[in-house]
Amino acid sequence: MGGARSRIGSDRGQVAPLVLGLLAVAVAVLLLVLVPLGRAAQQRAAARSAADAAALAGAAEGEDAARDVAAANGAELVTWRAEGLDVWVVVTLGDARAEAKARRDR
């Protein structure tokens, strides 16, 4: 029995490296999934901000101003449309696309 006890005692702690390895793999997979999702969300938010700013500039000063403001925010003005007092813009930033509307004073 003494030999069996010492053998069992020597196997203690063998699960810890396995658990740590599995945990490291799980964290790596999670990062591989979450990082691109986070970047895409940030890009969409930046596109929305650029569209809002471009729409306001376009309503105040016209299409050229909208295009300049979109570019200053790292986006490209794809569409600018004025109808009455309303101005609509569409911008792209990377893979993200955003639309915004602003109203002119008069």
C-alpha positions in Angstrom: 0.0 0.0 0.0 2.8 2.4 0.7 3.8 2.3 -3.0 0.3 3.0 -4.2 0.1 6.0 -1.9 3.3 7.5 -3.1 2.3 7.0 -6.7 -1.0 8.8 -6.2 0.7 11.5 -4.3 3.1 12.1 -7.2 0.1 12.7 -9.6 -1.1 15.7 -7.7 -1.2 19.0 -9.6 -1.4 17.4 -13.0 -4.7 19.0 -13.8 -3.5 22.5 -13.2 -1.3 22.7 -16.4 -4.1 21.2 -18.5 -6.7 23.7 -17.1 -4.2 26.6 -17.7 -3.6 25.5 -21.2 -7.3 25.2 -22.0 -7.9 28.6 -20.4 -5.2 30.1 -22.6 -6.7 28.6 -25.7 -10.2 29.9 -24.7 -8.9 33.4 -24.1 -7.1 33.4 -27.5 -10.2 32.3 -29.3 -12.3 34.9 -27.5 -9.8 37.6 -28.5 -9.8 36.4 -32.1 -13.6 36.9 -32.2 -14.0 40.0 -30.1 -11.3 42.2 -31.5 -12.7 42.3 -35.0 -16.2 42.9 -33.6 -14.9 45.8 -31.5 -13.1 47.3 -34.5 -16.3 47.0 -36.6 -18.4 48.7 -33.9 -15.9 51.5 -33.6 -15.8 52.0 -37.4 -19.6 52.2 -37.5 -19.7 54.7 -34.7 -17.0 56.8 -36.4 -19.0 56.6 -39.7 -22.2 57.8 -37.9 -20.2 60.7 -36.3 -18.7 61.7 -39.7 -22.2 61.5 -41.3 -23.7 63.7 -38.6 -21.0 66.3 -38.9 -21.1 66.2 -42.7 -24.9 66.7 -42.7 -24.6 69.7 -40.4 -21.9 71.2 -42.5 -23.8 70.5 -45.7 -26.9 72.1 -44.3 -25.0 75.2 -43.2 -22.6 75.6 -46.2 -23.4 73.2 -49.0 -22.0 70.0 -50.5 -18.4 71.1 -50.6 -18.4 71.8 -46.9 -20.1 68.4 -46.3 -17.4 66.7 -48.4 -14.6 68.5 -46.5 -16.0 67.7 -43.1 -16.5 64.0 -44.0 -12.9 63.8 -45.2 -11.6 65.5 -42.1 -13.3 62.7 -40.1 -11.7 60.0 -42.2 -14.8 59.3 -44.3 -15.9 59.7 -47.9 -19.0 61.6 -48.8 -20.9 59.3 -51.2 -24.2 61.1 -51.5 -25.4 64.6 -50.7 -29.0 65.6 -51.4 -30.8 68.8 -50.5 -34.6 69.0 -50.6 -36.3 72.1 -49.2 -34.7 72.8 -45.8 -33.5 69.2 -45.4 -30.1 67.8 -46.3 -29.3 64.1 -46.4 -25.8 62.7 -46.7 -24.3 59.2 -47.0 -20.7 58.6 -46.0 -18.5 55.5 -46.0 -15.6 54.9 -43.6 -13.8 51.6 -44.3 -16.5 49.0 -44.5 -19.0 51.1 -42.6 -21.7 53.2 -44.2 -23.8 55.8 -42.4 -26.6 58.2 -43.3 -27.6 61.4 -41.6 -30.1 64.2 -42.1 -29.9 67.9 -41.0 -32.2 70.8 -41.5 -31.1 74.2 -42.8 -32.0 77.4 -40.9 -33.6 78.9 -44.0 
